[in-house]
Each structure stands twice: as C-alpha cells, then as structure tokens.
Amino acid sequence: MSSTTPYKSYFSTEGFHFTTDSKSLDIPEVSPSMEREYQALREGIAATDLSSVNLYRVTGAQAVEFLDYLFTGPVVRLREEHLLHTLCVNERGEILTEAYIANLDGDRYLILTDGGRDQNFENFMDVYKKNYDVQVQHLNDTYSLFSCDGPYSWLTMKTVIRPEILGLRYLGLWEIKEGDQPTYVIKKKKT
C-alpha cells in the first residue's frame, strides 16, 4: 500500500504521472510537458515535491557528539545556521545514506536524508543513540518538504516567506518561529 505526498493533488491537476518508489511513496515522475518543465528551470520557477526526503530532529546535551560519531563530516565544526553535506557509513565503510546536517543552535540539529524511510540508517542511529544523551524525532508526519528552483525562485521565496530570505547564504539555514511549528528555509544551491 502506497502513501501519498501532501502535494499530490497539485501535481495531479498539473497532469503529472506518478510512480511508487521503493519505500511505497507515490511521487511525481513524469511531467506532462518536458518543454514546459525545461522552460521553468531555465526562465522561471519550478517546484519539486521532496516528500521522499527524510527529516529528523536531533536534540540533547550530546547531540553534536552523537552526530559527529555517525557522520563522516566534521559536525563538531558546523556553525549555527549552517549546513554540512556529508555521509553516514557503517562499521564496514558501506554508505548508509548521504545527508545534510543543519545546526539550528548548537543543541538542536536537523538531518535530511534522501530516499524514503531508510531502516538501515534508522537502525544504525538507534544502536548508537543509547550511548548519548540525545532524542531523535522523525518529522515527516508533521512537516512537508519542497524545493523551489529556477532563476526566479528567489521571487517566490521572497513573496511566500519574507524579503529577508534574499540574504540567506549558500548552505545557510533560517528558522522562522511563527505559530505552533517553526518553518525551516535552507539554501542548498549557489545563486
């Protein structure tokens, strides 16, 4: 049984065809018009459903030590409101997942991994989190993720979020605290 993304109705009305990925998630696969998609990426704004990306929040007194142990990149040197592109490998050196780690404030971190729920990675985290004073939450049930791309994506983000978004640096993070849950804005591409 597959599950749907929060954006399925939008992509369905736009004529996209869906496929079920290896983690039983319905994702948009085929655009109704490759020319239109190309034009959006080259001359306009393109939205991408990132429901297959996992979002975790890691908190606790030893969060940085835990993440520094799990990932190959130097999480301990990651500054607040910055991201690190890194890998998680098991004891045999096999890659479990590629990830972005975001430092919210030194005690709270976000992990973004690609490819739907990955039990190998989650099991690996569960084994080692017993040795650290940390809490790990999978946030995909309460957050939805999307990407805005193209040369005018800044215009959409400025309008939807706030004009201050224009000052966000490459691999930067902005946590907007309004309402019950914060909104996280990440800049993963140079412009």
N, C-alpha and C positions, 0 to 999 in steps of 0.2 A: 504494500500500500504506500503510495507516494504522498508527500505533503506539498502544499503549495506555498509560494512566496507571497509576501504582502503586496507585491507589485504585479501579480499575475493578471488581475483584471485590466490594468492599464496596458500591459504588453499584449494581452489578448485583443483588446479593442483596436490596437495599432496593427493587428494582423500577424504577429509573431507566431511561429510554431514552437512548441515546447517538446522537451525531451526529459526523461527521468534519469538523473545522474546516478553514480554508483552508491550514493547514500540515500536514494529514494526521494530526492527532492526534485520537483518539477521546476525546470529553469528554461528561460527563453533561449532557443538555439539558432533558429533560422529567421532572419529578418525578411519581411515581405518585399523589401527593395534594397538590394545591396548598394545601388546608386544613391538612394536617399541616406542610407547609413554612412556611406563614404562622404557625402556632402556635409553631413552633420559633424563628422570628425574633422573635416578639413576647413569648413567655413562656418560652423555654427556650434551647436550644443548637442551632446549625446549623453543619454542616461543609461547606466548599466546597473542591473539588478545584482547585488552582491550577497544574496541570501545564502550562497554556498560557502561564504567566508565565515569561519567561527570567530566569535568574540568572547574572550574571557577577561574577567577582572581578578587580579591577584592583589590581596591586601594583607597587612600584618607586619609585625615588627621585623621579620626576617624576609620580607618579600624580595628585596634586591639580592640577597644571598641565594635564595631559592632559584630565582630566575637566572642568576649568574652561573649557577651549577647546571641548570637544564640546557642552556643555550650556548652556542659556540662564541657568539659575540660578547664583548665586554659590557654587560648590562650594568655593572658596578660604576662604569664611567658615563652612563647615559644621563644627560642633564634633564632637568624638569622641562616639560612641554616639548620634548624631542622624541623622535622615533629612531629605532635601530632595526635594520634589516639583517636577519640572522637565520641560523638553522638550529634545529634540535636533533641531536644524534643519539642513538642508543649506545650501550656499552661496547658493541661490536663495530661502532663507527658508521652504522647504517643511518641514513637520513630518515627521520620520522616525519618531519614537517619543516617547511620554510615558514618564517614568521616575521611579523613586525611587532616589536615591543615598544609600547608608549609609556613614558614616565609621566604620570599625572602630577605627583607632588612628592616623590621620594618614598612614600609608604603605600601608594596605590599605583598599579600598573595595568595596562591593557595588553592583551595578546591577541593578534589577528593571525589566524592560520587559514589556508585555502583548502577547499575540497570537501566540505560537509563534515559531519561528525566523524572524527578520527579516533576510534577506540584505542589504537596503539599509542597515540600521543597522550590521550587522557589517562590510560592505564599507567603509562610512564610517569606522568605527573603525580598520580595517586600514590605510587610506590614511594616517591621521594618527598612528597609534601608532609609525610609523617615525621620526617626529621627536622622540620622547620615550623616556626610559629607563623603559619600562613593560612589564608582562606582563599579558595578558588571557586569562582562562580562562572557558569556558562550563561551568557547574556542573550543568546539568540531568541529566546522566547519573549523577551521584553524590549529588545532593540531590533530595528531593521537597518540594513546597510545598503547604501547605493553609492555609485560613483558618478560624478559629473565630469565629462571630458569634452575636449574641443577648444578651439581658440577663444570662444566666448563663454566658456564655462564660468569664468570669474564673474560675469554679469549675472548669471543665475544665482550663484552663491552669494553675491553681494545683495541681491534682491531678496532671496529667501532667508538668508541668515542675518547678516548685517554688513554695512560697508567696511567695518574693521577687519573683515576677512581678507581684504586685499593686502594687509600687512603680514599675513602668515607666511613664514619662511618654509623652504623645502625641508621635508621631513619634520615639519613642525606640527604641533597639536594645540587645539584650542578647546577648552572645556567650557561650555556655556551652561550656567546653572540657573535655569528658569523652570518653574513648575516642579513636578514630582521627580522627574529624572533628568539628569544632565544630557545635553547634546554634545557629541564629540565630533569635531571637524579636524580632518587630517589632510595635510598636503603631501601627497606621495610623488608628485611629478614636478619637475622644474618648469617654470614658465618664463 
